[in-house]
Amino acid sequence: MDASAADVVVRVPAELSFLFRPRDRRARERRLAFDPDATVAHVVRAAGVPPTEVGGLRLDGLPVAPDARTRPRSVVEVTPADRPQPVPSGGFLLDVGLGALARRLRLLGLDAAWSNSAEDAELAARAAAEDRVLLTQDRGLLMRRGVRGALVRGSRPDEQLADVLDRFSPPLAPLSRCTACGAGLVPVPKAEVADRLPAGTRRTIEEFARCPACGGIYWRGAHARRIDAMVDAATHR
């Protein structure tokens, strides 16, 4: 008998088909060689779908747990992760490629930790230690055992922001965090920061906030309209 006749088929809905190889996306299914030692979870990962993107599994038409075993010619059906999902108490942790998204999340008042030098192992450990959900576009990172994360969709920061807000629907507190480090801002009298302000800002602006962690000073300036438009779009989703 042809060995391929025993292949296991993994099927996904349209919204997850981008995770497959290009040649498998239209059919939304991928064939894999049957392995008697592989669980359903192993088969789905081998097909390219991170565990964080899986909401449910069916094996030959029946709901199963991730540790169920396939059989020759089995069909594994994957349903997407539910939306919205709760944000853990620690907030978000973003990998090195999502710095622009981190800034936008902070503008909306969300706890979004980010570093431009963190390695994969460090990110996974920090997400667990600080009870954060790890946001990334690196599928390999989400394949690590025990990682609580989400694969961010979109190539532009605005698309990525829309995806994260749709997936988690977090409560927003716009313009309440430092965009540089993520700490909460506190009001500060103008007199305390006047020597750090541009001359034009000293003449025209009266209300200021300061970051207690890094010392950054904030006020409504030239970019206020653009920021307001982004906040308005996010809060009216």
MDAnalysis code that builds the backbone (N, CA, C; Angstrom):
import MDAnalysis as mda
import numpy as np

u = mda.Universe.empty(711, n_residues=237, atom_resindex=np.repeat(np.arange(237), 3), trajectory=True)
u.add_TopologyAttr("name", ["N", "CA", "C"] * 237)
u.add_TopologyAttr("resid", np.arange(1, 238))
u.add_TopologyAttr("resname", ["MET", "ASP", "ALA", "SER", "ALA", "ALA", "ASP", "VAL", "VAL", "VAL", "ARG", "VAL", "PRO", "ALA", "GLU", "LEU", "SER", "PHE", "LEU", "PHE", "ARG", "PRO", "ARG", "ASP", "ARG", "ARG", "ALA", "ARG", "GLU", "ARG", "ARG", "LEU", "ALA", "PHE", "ASP", "PRO", "ASP", "ALA", "THR", "VAL", "ALA", "HIS", "VAL", "VAL", "ARG", "ALA", "ALA", "GLY", "VAL", "PRO", "PRO", "THR", "GLU", "VAL", "GLY", "GLY", "LEU", "ARG", "LEU", "ASP", "GLY", "LEU", "PRO", "VAL", "ALA", "PRO", "ASP", "ALA", "ARG", "THR", "ARG", "PRO", "ARG", "SER", "VAL", "VAL", "GLU", "VAL", "THR", "PRO", "ALA", "ASP", "ARG", "PRO", "GLN", "PRO", "VAL", "PRO", "SER", "GLY", "GLY", "PHE", "LEU", "LEU", "ASP", "VAL", "GLY", "LEU", "GLY", "ALA", "LEU", "ALA", "ARG", "ARG", "LEU", "ARG", "LEU", "LEU", "GLY", "LEU", "ASP", "ALA", "ALA", "TRP", "SER", "ASN", "SER", "ALA", "GLU", "ASP", "ALA", "GLU", "LEU", "ALA", "ALA", "ARG", "ALA", "ALA", "ALA", "GLU", "ASP", "ARG", "VAL", "LEU", "LEU", "THR", "GLN", "ASP", "ARG", "GLY", "LEU", "LEU", "MET", "ARG", "ARG", "GLY", "VAL", "ARG", "GLY", "ALA", "LEU", "VAL", "ARG", "GLY", "SER", "ARG", "PRO", "ASP", "GLU", "GLN", "LEU", "ALA", "ASP", "VAL", "LEU", "ASP", "ARG", "PHE", "SER", "PRO", "PRO", "LEU", "ALA", "PRO", "LEU", "SER", "ARG", "CYS", "THR", "ALA", "CYS", "GLY", "ALA", "GLY", "LEU", "VAL", "PRO", "VAL", "PRO", "LYS", "ALA", "GLU", "VAL", "ALA", "ASP", "ARG", "LEU", "PRO", "ALA", "GLY", "THR", "ARG", "ARG", "THR", "ILE", "GLU", "GLU", "PHE", "ALA", "ARG", "CYS", "PRO", "ALA", "CYS", "GLY", "GLY", "ILE", "TYR", "TRP", "ARG", "GLY", "ALA", "HIS", "ALA", "ARG", "ARG", "ILE", "ASP", "ALA", "MET", "VAL", "ASP", "ALA", "ALA", "THR", "HIS", "ARG"])
u.atoms.positions = np.array([
    [0.861, -1.192, 0.000],
    [0.000, 0.000, 0.000],
    [0.890, 1.233, 0.000],
    [0.501, 2.242, -0.772],
    [1.213, 3.507, -0.804],
    [1.202, 4.119, 0.583],
    [2.390, 4.532, 1.084],
    [2.471, 5.101, 2.437],
    [1.607, 6.332, 2.573],
    [1.451, 7.091, 1.481],
    [0.659, 8.318, 1.565],
    [-0.816, 8.037, 1.831],
    [-1.252, 6.812, 1.599],
    [-2.650, 6.468, 1.843],
    [-2.985, 6.508, 3.325],
    [-1.958, 6.472, 4.173],
    [-2.179, 6.517, 5.620],
    [-2.014, 7.918, 6.180],
    [-1.828, 8.911, 5.326],
    [-1.590, 10.281, 5.789],
    [-2.710, 10.782, 6.690],
    [-2.321, 11.672, 7.601],
    [-3.281, 12.390, 8.437],
    [-3.501, 13.764, 7.818],
    [-4.758, 14.206, 7.778],
    [-5.104, 15.497, 7.190],
    [-5.451, 16.482, 8.303],
    [-4.858, 17.675, 8.238],
    [-5.187, 18.758, 9.166],
    [-5.947, 19.820, 8.393],
    [-7.144, 20.170, 8.873],
    [-7.979, 21.173, 8.219],
    [-8.189, 22.374, 9.140],
    [-8.195, 23.550, 8.539],
    [-8.391, 24.777, 9.310],
    [-9.437, 25.646, 8.624],
    [-10.070, 26.560, 9.353],
    [-10.992, 27.506, 8.733],
    [-10.220, 28.563, 7.960],
    [-10.933, 29.376, 7.200],
    [-10.286, 30.357, 6.322],
    [-9.373, 31.305, 7.073],
    [-9.778, 31.722, 8.280],
    [-8.973, 32.711, 9.010],
    [-7.641, 32.174, 9.511],
    [-7.452, 30.859, 9.476],
    [-6.173, 30.272, 9.875],
    [-5.385, 29.720, 8.693],
    [-5.933, 29.832, 7.497],
    [-5.268, 29.212, 6.341],
    [-3.925, 29.856, 6.032],
    [-3.713, 31.114, 6.448],
    [-2.433, 31.768, 6.180],
    [-1.274, 31.087, 6.910],
    [-1.580, 30.255, 7.889],
    [-0.547, 29.540, 8.632],
    [0.017, 28.357, 7.845],
    [-0.687, 27.935, 6.819],
    [-0.222, 26.806, 6.005],
    [0.768, 27.277, 4.934],
    [1.466, 26.310, 4.357],
    [2.304, 26.607, 3.198],
    [1.431, 27.141, 2.070],
    [1.974, 28.026, 1.214],
    [1.153, 28.607, 0.141],
    [0.374, 27.586, -0.676],
    [0.972, 26.441, -0.957],
    [0.295, 25.466, -1.813],
    [-0.880, 24.782, -1.119],
    [-0.953, 24.911, 0.204],
    [-2.042, 24.262, 0.949],
    [-3.141, 25.233, 1.371],
    [-2.957, 26.512, 1.107],
    [-3.877, 27.506, 1.660],
    [-5.250, 27.497, 1.003],
    [-5.293, 27.298, -0.289],
    [-6.596, 27.331, -0.949],
    [-7.493, 26.199, -0.463],
    [-6.953, 25.015, -0.339],
    [-7.733, 23.866, 0.139],
    [-7.953, 23.918, 1.651],
    [-7.136, 24.728, 2.346],
    [-7.205, 24.867, 3.803],
    [-6.993, 23.530, 4.512],
    [-6.154, 22.702, 3.922],
    [-5.805, 21.458, 4.577],
    [-4.378, 21.064, 4.205],
    [-3.746, 20.349, 5.142],
    [-2.381, 19.884, 4.907],
    [-2.288, 18.413, 5.278],
    [-1.606, 17.653, 4.442],
    [-1.419, 16.222, 4.666],
    [-0.059, 15.989, 5.313],
    [-0.064, 15.146, 6.337],
    [1.162, 14.806, 7.046],
    [1.254, 13.290, 7.179],
    [2.470, 12.781, 7.152],
    [2.658, 11.337, 7.306],
    [2.183, 10.889, 8.685],
    [1.467, 9.786, 8.728],
    [0.982, 9.261, 10.002],
    [2.137, 8.835, 10.890],
    [2.079, 9.255, 12.140],
    [3.069, 8.889, 13.154],
    [2.307, 8.310, 14.341],
    [2.467, 7.034, 14.646],
    [1.685, 6.418, 15.732],
    [1.970, 7.026, 17.099],
    [3.101, 7.713, 17.239],
    [3.449, 8.306, 18.531],
    [3.014, 9.766, 18.656],
    [2.489, 10.342, 17.605],
    [2.140, 11.767, 17.620],
    [0.734, 11.985, 18.172],
    [0.617, 12.967, 19.051],
    [-0.700, 13.379, 19.530],
    [-1.317, 14.350, 18.519],
    [-2.583, 14.647, 18.726],
    [-3.244, 15.622, 17.864],
    [-2.532, 16.974, 17.954],
    [-2.124, 17.367, 19.167],
    [-1.421, 18.642, 19.331],
    [-0.123, 18.670, 18.534],
    [0.622, 17.559, 18.549],
    [1.863, 17.487, 17.780],
    [1.592, 17.625, 16.285],
    [0.549, 16.972, 15.810],
    [0.218, 17.008, 14.387],
    [-0.143, 18.433, 13.956],
    [-0.930, 19.116, 14.793],
    [-1.347, 20.482, 14.457],
    [-0.143, 21.422, 14.429],
    [0.767, 21.279, 15.391],
    [1.988, 22.094, 15.381],
    [2.822, 21.791, 14.141],
    [2.938, 20.525, 13.792],
    [3.712, 20.148, 12.611],
    [3.119, 20.738, 11.335],
    [1.820, 20.966, 11.343],
    [1.169, 21.580, 10.183],
    [1.418, 23.081, 10.110],
    [1.949, 23.662, 11.201],
    [2.281, 25.077, 11.210],
    [1.378, 25.945, 12.053],
    [0.496, 25.348, 12.844],
    [-0.460, 26.111, 13.644],
    [0.004, 26.140, 15.102],
    [0.372, 27.306, 15.653],
    [0.784, 27.380, 17.053],
    [-0.374, 27.056, 17.991],
    [-0.098, 26.458, 19.142],
    [-1.170, 26.131, 20.094],
    [-1.986, 27.342, 20.522],
    [-1.371, 28.533, 20.549],
    [-2.073, 29.736, 20.981],
    [-3.193, 30.143, 20.038],
    [-3.170, 29.620, 18.808],
    [-4.186, 29.998, 17.824],
    [-5.303, 28.967, 17.709],
    [-5.241, 27.947, 18.547],
    [-6.212, 26.850, 18.499],
    [-7.267, 27.049, 19.577],
    [-8.534, 27.032, 19.161],
    [-9.617, 27.113, 20.125],
    [-10.176, 25.745, 20.483],
    [-10.241, 24.854, 19.502],
    [-10.763, 23.521, 19.727],
    [-10.261, 22.562, 18.669],
    [-10.393, 21.258, 18.963],
    [-9.899, 20.219, 18.059],
    [-10.964, 19.141, 17.891],
    [-11.091, 18.668, 16.664],
    [-11.974, 17.541, 16.379],
    [-11.160, 16.502, 15.626],
    [-11.334, 15.262, 16.018],
    [-10.649, 14.149, 15.368],
    [-11.693, 13.237, 14.750],
    [-11.679, 13.157, 13.433],
    [-12.662, 12.352, 12.702],
    [-14.089, 12.708, 13.123],
    [-14.322, 14.024, 13.287],
    [-15.660, 14.523, 13.561],
    [-16.027, 14.657, 15.012],
    [-15.177, 14.179, 15.929],
    [-15.507, 14.210, 17.358],
    [-14.554, 15.121, 18.118],
    [-15.060, 15.914, 19.083],
    [-14.177, 16.766, 19.887],
    [-13.192, 15.910, 20.680],
    [-11.930, 16.351, 20.726],
    [-10.906, 15.607, 21.458],
    [-9.998, 16.572, 22.196],
    [-9.272, 16.023, 23.166],
    [-8.251, 16.788, 23.883],
    [-6.961, 16.790, 23.066],
    [-6.053, 17.734, 23.340],
    [-4.799, 17.805, 22.571],
    [-3.946, 16.546, 22.640],
    [-4.111, 15.746, 23.717],
    [-3.263, 14.557, 23.855],
    [-3.863, 13.307, 23.204],
    [-4.971, 13.468, 22.474],
    [-5.553, 12.325, 21.757],
    [-4.598, 11.865, 20.651],
    [-4.717, 10.601, 20.266],
    [-3.835, 10.034, 19.235],
    [-4.586, 9.894, 17.916],
    [-3.878, 10.192, 16.857],
    [-4.466, 10.025, 15.527],
    [-4.363, 8.580, 15.077],
    [-5.063, 8.273, 13.990],
    [-5.002, 6.972, 13.334],
    [-4.676, 7.190, 11.857],
    [-4.265, 6.158, 11.161],
    [-4.065, 6.325, 9.712],
    [-5.330, 6.865, 9.052],
    [-5.148, 7.867, 8.204],
    [-6.231, 8.510, 7.455],
    [-7.150, 9.359, 8.344],
    [-6.697, 9.697, 9.541],
    [-7.486, 10.577, 10.398],
    [-7.578, 11.981, 9.799],
    [-8.651, 12.672, 10.145],
    [-8.819, 14.084, 9.786],
    [-8.902, 14.886, 11.080],
    [-7.989, 15.827, 11.236],
    [-7.958, 16.702, 12.407],
    [-8.486, 18.067, 11.972],
    [-9.551, 18.528, 12.614],
    [-10.121, 19.838, 12.318],
    [-9.798, 20.798, 13.457],
    [-9.330, 21.984, 13.086],
    [-8.930, 23.001, 14.055],
    [-9.919, 24.159, 14.014],
    [-10.386, 24.604, 15.170],
    [-11.182, 25.829, 15.246],
    [-10.305, 26.923, 15.856],
    [-10.526, 28.178, 15.477],
    [-9.657, 29.258, 15.950],
    [-9.890, 29.590, 17.414],
    [-8.890, 30.231, 18.027],
    [-9.012, 30.679, 19.406],
    [-10.172, 31.660, 19.528],
    [-10.865, 31.576, 20.655],
    [-12.016, 32.450, 20.890],
    [-11.597, 33.916, 20.949],
    [-12.498, 34.776, 20.580],
    [-12.348, 36.216, 20.721],
    [-13.635, 36.784, 21.281],
    [-13.581, 37.715, 22.239],
    [-12.370, 38.216, 22.889],
    [-11.873, 37.264, 23.977],
    [-10.597, 37.429, 24.317],
    [-9.970, 36.676, 25.389],
    [-9.601, 37.637, 26.513],
    [-9.564, 37.151, 27.763],
    [-9.172, 38.039, 28.869],
    [-7.687, 38.366, 28.822],
    [-7.348, 39.567, 29.233],
    [-5.942, 39.957, 29.366],
    [-5.480, 39.556, 30.757],
    [-4.361, 38.843, 30.876],
    [-3.876, 38.457, 32.206],
    [-3.509, 39.681, 33.036],
    [-3.341, 39.485, 34.336],
    [-3.130, 40.605, 35.255],
    [-1.893, 41.420, 34.927],
    [-0.874, 40.792, 34.327],
    [0.361, 41.506, 34.032],
    [0.314, 42.331, 32.764],
    [-0.692, 42.147, 31.933],
    [-0.790, 42.903, 30.693],
    [-0.119, 42.194, 29.526],
    [0.499, 42.972, 28.650],
    [1.102, 42.457, 27.426],
    [2.626, 42.505, 27.492],
    [3.247, 41.603, 26.733],
    [4.681, 41.626, 26.498],
    [4.881, 41.438, 24.999],
    [5.601, 42.368, 24.364],
    [5.778, 42.327, 22.913],
    [7.212, 41.985, 22.564],
    [7.387, 41.235, 21.466],
    [8.740, 40.876, 21.054],
    [9.394, 42.035, 20.306],
    [10.650, 41.832, 19.919],
    [11.459, 42.938, 19.407],
    [10.901, 43.549, 18.122],
    [10.130, 42.802, 17.349],
    [9.628, 43.311, 16.086],
    [8.381, 44.154, 16.187],
    [7.845, 44.342, 17.392],
    [6.557, 45.023, 17.554],
    [6.671, 46.295, 18.385],
    [7.766, 47.021, 18.235],
    [7.962, 48.246, 18.997],
    [6.919, 49.311, 18.686],
    [6.558, 49.468, 17.415],
    [5.555, 50.474, 17.048],
    [4.191, 50.113, 17.635],
    [3.867, 48.839, 17.665],
    [2.609, 48.401, 18.277],
    [2.638, 48.664, 19.778],
    [3.766, 48.431, 20.424],
    [3.881, 48.693, 21.864],
    [3.572, 50.153, 22.170],
    [4.096, 51.053, 21.354],
    [3.843, 52.482, 21.560],
    [2.350, 52.787, 21.448],
    [1.683, 52.209, 20.468],
    [0.253, 52.462, 20.300],
    [-0.554, 51.897, 21.467],
    [-0.188, 50.728, 21.945],
    [-0.896, 50.168, 23.095],
    [-0.719, 51.053, 24.325],
    [0.483, 51.582, 24.507],
    [0.730, 52.475, 25.644],
    [-0.045, 53.774, 25.502],
    [-0.160, 54.293, 24.284],
    [-0.962, 55.492, 24.063],
    [-2.405, 55.281, 24.505],
    [-2.871, 54.052, 24.405],
    [-4.237, 53.721, 24.814],
    [-4.328, 53.352, 26.293],
    [-3.210, 53.479, 27.012],
    [-3.220, 53.225, 28.449],
    [-3.047, 51.781, 28.838],
    [-2.545, 50.941, 27.935],
    [-2.390, 49.521, 28.222],
    [-0.973, 49.207, 28.678],
    [-0.852, 48.274, 29.588],
    [0.449, 47.850, 30.109],
    [1.103, 46.968, 29.051],
    [2.071, 47.528, 28.344],
    [2.713, 46.828, 27.230],
    [4.224, 46.901, 27.398],
    [4.816, 45.832, 27.903],
    [6.270, 45.774, 28.079],
    [6.928, 45.416, 26.759],
    [8.101, 46.026, 26.505],
    [8.801, 45.782, 25.243],
    [10.276, 46.073, 25.416],
    [11.106, 45.288, 24.752],
    [12.545, 45.520, 24.741],
    [13.051, 45.261, 23.336],
    [14.016, 46.064, 22.892],
    [14.550, 45.870, 21.545],
    [15.702, 44.875, 21.501],
    [15.939, 44.176, 22.615],
    [17.071, 43.243, 22.643],
    [16.751, 41.902, 23.290],
    [15.498, 41.668, 23.689],
    [15.152, 40.446, 24.407],
    [15.214, 39.220, 23.490],
    [15.813, 38.142, 23.961],
    [15.865, 36.884, 23.228],
    [14.595, 36.072, 23.501],
    [14.357, 35.053, 22.660],
    [13.129, 34.261, 22.784],
    [12.975, 33.641, 24.163],
    [14.036, 33.032, 24.681],
    [13.953, 32.371, 25.984],
    [13.630, 33.378, 27.080],
    [14.213, 34.560, 26.983],
    [13.953, 35.613, 27.960],
    [12.500, 36.075, 27.900],
    [11.980, 36.225, 26.691],
    [10.589, 36.638, 26.534],
    [9.633, 35.612, 27.132],
    [9.863, 34.347, 26.827],
    [8.992, 33.293, 27.343],
    [9.023, 33.258, 28.867],
    [10.212, 33.403, 29.439],
    [10.348, 33.373, 30.894],
    [9.690, 34.590, 31.532],
    [9.870, 35.744, 30.926],
    [9.278, 36.957, 31.503],
    [7.761, 36.930, 31.429],
    [7.219, 36.457, 30.309],
    [5.765, 36.377, 30.184],
    [5.177, 35.512, 31.293],
    [5.841, 34.391, 31.605],
    [5.350, 33.506, 32.660],
    [5.523, 34.138, 34.035],
    [6.686, 34.747, 34.284],
    [6.976, 35.301, 35.608],
    [6.082, 36.491, 35.935],
    [5.731, 37.309, 34.923],
    [4.961, 38.528, 35.159],
    [3.491, 38.386, 34.768],
    [3.070, 37.176, 34.436],
    [1.690, 36.903, 34.042],
    [1.251, 37.829, 32.908],
    [2.030, 37.832, 31.846],
    [1.719, 38.623, 30.666],
    [1.397, 37.712, 29.485],
    [0.639, 38.235, 28.550],
    [0.411, 37.522, 27.298],
    [1.449, 38.022, 26.295],
    [2.132, 37.108, 25.650],
    [3.215, 37.431, 24.737],
    [2.659, 37.666, 23.328],
    [2.871, 38.863, 22.815],
    [2.435, 39.212, 21.464],
    [3.630, 39.132, 20.522],
    [3.463, 38.424, 19.416],
    [4.567, 38.223, 18.487],
    [4.031, 37.865, 17.115],
    [4.886, 38.014, 16.104],
    [4.584, 37.486, 14.777],
    [5.528, 36.344, 14.425],
    [6.220, 35.846, 15.432],
    [7.161, 34.741, 15.289],
    [6.467, 33.450, 15.722],
    [6.055, 32.642, 14.754],
    [5.345, 31.403, 15.102],
    [6.212, 30.456, 15.905],
    [7.515, 30.448, 15.626],
    [8.414, 29.573, 16.364],
    [8.405, 29.869, 17.848],
    [8.316, 31.132, 18.201],
    [8.275, 31.523, 19.609],
    [7.019, 30.978, 20.285],
    [5.908, 30.981, 19.569],
    [4.653, 30.496, 20.142],
    [4.570, 28.970, 20.169],
    [5.488, 28.301, 19.514],
    [5.535, 26.840, 19.560],
    [6.205, 26.333, 20.844],
    [6.852, 27.238, 21.588],
    [7.508, 26.820, 22.829],
    [6.471, 26.309, 23.826],
    [6.844, 25.300, 24.553],
    [5.930, 24.680, 25.509],
    [5.539, 25.670, 26.605],
    [4.235, 25.774, 26.854],
    [3.743, 26.571, 27.969],
    [3.647, 28.061, 27.729],
    [3.976, 28.547, 26.526],
    [3.916, 29.980, 26.266],
    [2.456, 30.426, 26.145],
    [2.117, 31.462, 26.896],
    [0.791, 32.076, 26.767],
    [0.947, 33.289, 25.869],
    [0.435, 33.198, 24.665],
    [0.695, 34.271, 23.724],
    [-0.364, 34.376, 22.657],
    [-0.078, 35.224, 21.669],
    [-0.993, 35.436, 20.553],
    [-0.182, 35.826, 19.329],
    [-0.551, 35.278, 18.201],
    [0.083, 35.618, 16.937],
    [-0.608, 36.850, 16.372],
    [0.124, 37.943, 16.271],
    [-0.450, 39.216, 15.844],
    [-0.570, 39.239, 14.316],
    [-1.741, 39.548, 13.829],
    [-1.980, 39.668, 12.394],
    [-1.706, 41.103, 11.935],
    [-1.339, 41.235, 10.669],
    [-1.173, 42.552, 10.065],
    [0.279, 42.921, 9.857],
    [0.552, 43.632, 8.758],
    [1.916, 44.061, 8.459],
    [2.188, 45.480, 8.935],
    [1.143, 46.290, 9.126],
    [1.315, 47.671, 9.581],
    [0.858, 47.803, 11.025],
    [1.455, 48.730, 11.787],
    [1.078, 48.878, 13.199],
    [-0.408, 49.100, 13.429],
    [-1.076, 49.872, 12.553],
    [-2.507, 50.104, 12.740],
    [-3.309, 48.809, 12.580],
    [-2.904, 47.971, 11.630],
    [-3.567, 46.677, 11.453],
    [-3.313, 45.780, 12.662],
    [-2.088, 45.805, 13.159],
    [-1.736, 44.996, 14.323],
    [-2.521, 45.443, 15.550],
    [-2.652, 46.752, 15.723],
    [-3.415, 47.270, 16.858],
    [-4.873, 46.821, 16.773],
    [-5.461, 46.918, 15.587],
    [-6.850, 46.495, 15.422],
    [-7.012, 45.013, 15.767],
    [-6.044, 44.199, 15.385],
    [-6.119, 42.770, 15.676],
    [-6.042, 42.508, 17.175],
    [-5.124, 43.173, 17.866],
    [-4.975, 42.959, 19.311],
    [-6.217, 43.427, 20.054],
    [-6.767, 44.582, 19.679],
    [-7.969, 45.082, 20.350],
    [-9.164, 44.168, 20.090],
    [-9.233, 43.597, 18.894],
    [-10.317, 42.672, 18.574],
    [-10.172, 41.373, 19.362],
    [-8.933, 40.924, 19.522],
    [-8.714, 39.644, 20.189],
    [-8.923, 39.731, 21.695],
    [-8.583, 40.865, 22.296],
    [-8.609, 40.957, 23.761],
    [-9.631, 41.948, 24.310],
    [-10.069, 42.914, 23.519],
    [-11.035, 43.930, 23.974],
    [-10.701, 44.457, 25.366],
    [-9.475, 44.952, 25.584],
    [-9.098, 45.420, 26.922],
    [-9.720, 46.770, 27.228],
    [-9.957, 47.078, 28.506],
    [-10.402, 48.431, 28.860],
    [-9.274, 49.425, 28.584],
    [-9.630, 50.585, 28.031],
    [-8.636, 51.565, 27.615],
    [-8.632, 52.778, 28.541],
    [-7.461, 53.377, 28.688],
    [-7.290, 54.622, 29.445],
    [-6.330, 55.502, 28.646],
    [-6.807, 56.082, 27.542],
    [-5.909, 56.786, 26.613],
    [-5.075, 57.872, 27.270],
    [-3.818, 57.984, 26.815],
    [-2.885, 59.033, 27.208],
    [-2.583, 59.035, 28.701],
    [-2.578, 57.856, 29.297],
    [-2.289, 57.751, 30.729],
    [-0.958, 57.075, 31.020],
    [-0.230, 56.645, 29.965],
    [1.041, 55.954, 30.163],
    [2.156, 56.603, 29.355],
    [3.372, 56.407, 29.836],
    [4.555, 56.850, 29.128],
    [4.757, 55.958, 27.903],
    [4.905, 56.556, 26.736],
    [5.096, 55.750, 25.539],
    [6.518, 55.202, 25.436],
    [7.430, 55.749, 26.216],
    [8.820, 55.286, 26.172],
    [9.042, 54.050, 27.029],
    [8.464, 54.040, 28.241],
    [8.731, 52.914, 29.139],
    [7.476, 52.212, 29.625],
    [6.308, 52.824, 29.450],
    [5.058, 52.170, 29.813],
    [4.536, 52.467, 31.204],
    [5.287, 53.228, 32.013],
    [4.823, 53.544, 33.370],
    [3.649, 54.514, 33.312],
    [2.841, 54.521, 34.388],
    [1.707, 55.433, 34.456],
    [2.154, 56.867, 34.652],
    [1.516, 57.811, 33.950],
    [1.859, 59.224, 34.060],
    [1.160, 59.866, 35.248],
    [1.780, 60.909, 35.787],
    [1.181, 61.675, 36.883],
    [1.217, 63.156, 36.509],
    [0.176, 63.920, 36.888],
    [0.191, 65.366, 36.595],
    [1.367, 66.037, 37.292],
    [1.889, 67.093, 36.665],
    [3.013, 67.821, 37.243],
    [2.797, 69.312, 36.994],
    [3.047, 70.164, 38.008],
    [2.911, 71.602, 37.793],
    [3.880, 72.105, 36.725],
    [3.412, 73.054, 35.943],
    [4.245, 73.598, 34.874],
    [5.559, 74.149, 35.404],
    [5.515, 74.764, 36.567],
    [6.720, 75.378, 37.126],
    [7.827, 74.362, 37.371],
    [7.468, 73.113, 37.643],
    [8.472, 72.090, 37.939],
    [9.200, 71.589, 36.696],
    [8.602, 71.811, 35.547],
    [9.218, 71.287, 34.317],
    [9.528, 72.379, 33.304],
    [9.277, 73.641, 33.668],
    [9.410, 74.746, 32.718],
    [10.797, 74.809, 32.094],
    [11.831, 74.499, 32.880],
    [13.192, 74.603, 32.345],
    [13.514, 73.501, 31.328],
    [12.645, 72.524, 31.186],
    [12.867, 71.438, 30.230],
    [12.008, 71.581, 28.981],
    [11.236, 72.656, 28.880],
    [10.277, 72.806, 27.790],
    [10.825, 73.703, 26.681],
    [10.457, 73.387, 25.429],
    [10.757, 74.320, 24.342],
    [10.050, 75.652, 24.588],
    [10.630, 76.730, 24.086],
    [10.090, 78.068, 24.354],
    [8.630, 78.177, 23.922],
    [8.303, 77.657, 22.725],
    [6.932, 77.748, 22.248],
    [5.959, 76.997, 23.143],
    [6.378, 75.858, 23.655],
    [5.525, 75.074, 24.546],
    [5.311, 75.812, 25.866],
    [6.354, 76.448, 26.385],
    [6.214, 77.211, 27.633],
    [5.181, 78.322, 27.487],
    [5.110, 78.928, 26.310],
    [4.191, 80.052, 26.107],
    [2.748, 79.608, 25.925],
    [2.538, 78.425, 25.356],
    [1.184, 78.071, 24.906],
    [0.508, 76.925, 25.657],
    [1.265, 76.131, 26.389],
    [0.693, 74.949, 27.049],
    [0.747, 75.132, 28.560],
    [-0.321, 74.705, 29.245],
    [-0.381, 74.872, 30.698],
    [-0.443, 73.548, 31.462],
    [-0.911, 72.486, 30.823],
    [-1.084, 71.213, 31.538],
    [-0.042, 70.197, 31.075],
    [0.599, 69.550, 32.060],
    [1.678, 68.611, 31.778],
    [1.557, 67.375, 32.663],
    [2.160, 66.293, 32.171],
    [2.263, 65.057, 32.965],
    [3.709, 64.582, 32.891],
    [4.111, 63.840, 33.916],
    [5.488, 63.351, 33.959],
    [5.493, 61.855, 34.257],
    [6.462, 61.172, 33.666],
    [6.641, 59.749, 33.944],
    [7.526, 59.606, 35.182],
    [7.035, 58.970, 36.233],
    [7.849, 58.818, 37.447],
    [8.996, 57.830, 37.287],
    [8.958, 57.020, 36.216],
    [10.005, 56.014, 36.021],
    [11.188, 56.552, 35.223],
    [10.902, 57.187, 34.081],
    [12.001, 57.652, 33.223],
    [12.100, 59.167, 33.140],
    [11.137, 59.886, 33.730],
    [11.212, 61.341, 33.761],
    [10.678, 62.042, 32.540],
    [10.129, 61.332, 31.568],
    [9.600, 61.962, 30.362],
    [8.473, 62.932, 30.670],
    [8.406, 64.035, 29.924],
    [7.373, 65.056, 30.107],
    [6.410, 64.990, 28.922],
    [5.104, 65.088, 29.216],
    [4.083, 64.953, 28.181],
    [3.108, 66.123, 28.228],
    [2.650, 66.525, 27.033],
    [1.629, 67.544, 26.895],
    [0.961, 67.374, 25.533],
    [-0.155, 68.048, 25.354],
    [-0.856, 67.992, 24.067],
    [-0.160, 68.948, 23.111],
    [0.528, 68.370, 22.130],
    [1.309, 69.183, 21.212],
    [0.886, 69.036, 19.771],
    [1.849, 69.112, 18.873],
    [1.564, 69.141, 17.438],
    [0.933, 67.854, 16.930],
    [1.180, 66.727, 17.619],
    [0.658, 65.442, 17.146],
    [-0.684, 65.083, 17.796],
    [-1.289, 66.034, 18.507],
    [-2.497, 65.727, 19.273],
    [-3.630, 65.236, 18.378],
    [-3.814, 65.851, 17.206],
    [-4.928, 65.443, 16.340],
    [-4.750, 64.014, 15.849],
    [-3.523, 63.674, 15.462],
    [-3.277, 62.308, 14.979],
    [-3.508, 61.297, 16.095],
    [-3.043, 61.626, 17.296],
    [-3.235, 60.736, 18.438],
    [-4.722, 60.625, 18.773],
    [-5.429, 61.758, 18.756],
    [-6.862, 61.734, 19.048],
    [-7.612, 60.858, 18.051],
    [-7.210, 60.916, 16.772],
    [-7.873, 60.098, 15.756],
    [-7.648, 58.619, 16.024],
    [-6.428, 58.258, 16.430],
    [-6.137, 56.858, 16.722],
    [-6.922, 56.387, 17.942],
    [-6.956, 57.231, 18.977],
    [-7.705, 56.885, 20.192],
    [-9.189, 56.758, 19.879],
    [-9.708, 57.684, 19.073],
    [-11.133, 57.650, 18.732],
    [-11.476, 56.377, 17.973],
    [-10.629, 56.002, 17.019],
    [-10.865, 54.762, 16.262],
    [-10.843, 53.548, 17.177],
    [-9.921, 53.537, 18.125],
    [-9.812, 52.387, 19.028],
    [-10.979, 52.302, 19.986],
    [-11.407, 53.440, 20.527],
    [-12.473, 53.425, 21.530],
    [-13.846, 53.212, 20.926],
    [-13.977, 53.387, 19.605],
    [-15.268, 53.172, 18.963],
    [-15.323, 51.871, 18.177],
    [-14.379, 50.988, 18.407],
    [-14.412, 49.692, 17.733],
    [-15.616, 48.900, 18.230],
])
